[in-house]
Amino acid sequence: MQRWLDKLIDISAIEGTQNKIEKALAGLTNQMGFHSYAYLNLQPGRILAITNYSREWQSIYFQLNYPSLDPVVKRAKAIKRVFVWAGELERTRISKDERKFYAHAAEFGIRSGITIPVKTANGSISMFTVASEKREINLRREIDAVSAASAVGQLHTRFTFLRARPQIEDPAYLDPKEATYLRWIAVGKTMELALTLGMYPKILISVFTTLIWACISMLASM
């Protein structure tokens, strides 16, 4: 697995276009025996995706607002470290709707995988996933969390400085926690919220200003 992470770092250093990097990611994904890959950047009120998942699945995923239901995304946001997942093996621990989500994803060859999330600027999270058609992923040894985060952090930086064009750009809906935080801001509890999240008040205000404008844009497009 370390060799795969080293190659991912090498791809992040490739000179050239976004298309060249995407082809290299697809090639590495196949070499490792996986079906497809997905890079997601979850910003306040906005989601950017670069992936070789089928076009049909990409459309379904965002049309049905699956980012708010996807157990992989939820776990990535919660633990912020590399993990292995398998839809069929998690059935007893997840909700009925989440089981339906995994079943739907399986129709497109997405049954298990490895996801590496990293914290990025202004309250955002980026994650890189490789997905498999197999029922579960069997690794010979544990993935080094530091190396994994470093590799995906460099990929995120490369896409950022390249001003990469996402295949999907979707206005994100607020989850219950985000909605609560927004209400705190509205009633002037900026300092309390900053202490809760461990952020400087100025940074917090910047994050939620972005979030508010994203919500306004989303409502305007409806």
Buried (B, 14 or more C-beta within 10 A) or exposed (E): BEEBBEBBBEBBEEEEEBEEBBBBBBEBBBEBEBBBBBBBBBBBBBBBBBBBBBEEBBEBBBEEEBBBBBBBBBBBBEEBBBBBBBBEBBEEEBEEEBBEBBEBBBEBBBBBBBBBBBEBEBBBBBBBBBBBBBEBBEEEEEBBEEBBBBBBBBBBEBBEEEEBEBBBEBBBBBEEEBEEBBEBBEEEBBEEBBEEEEBEEEBBBBBBEBBBEBBEEBEEEE
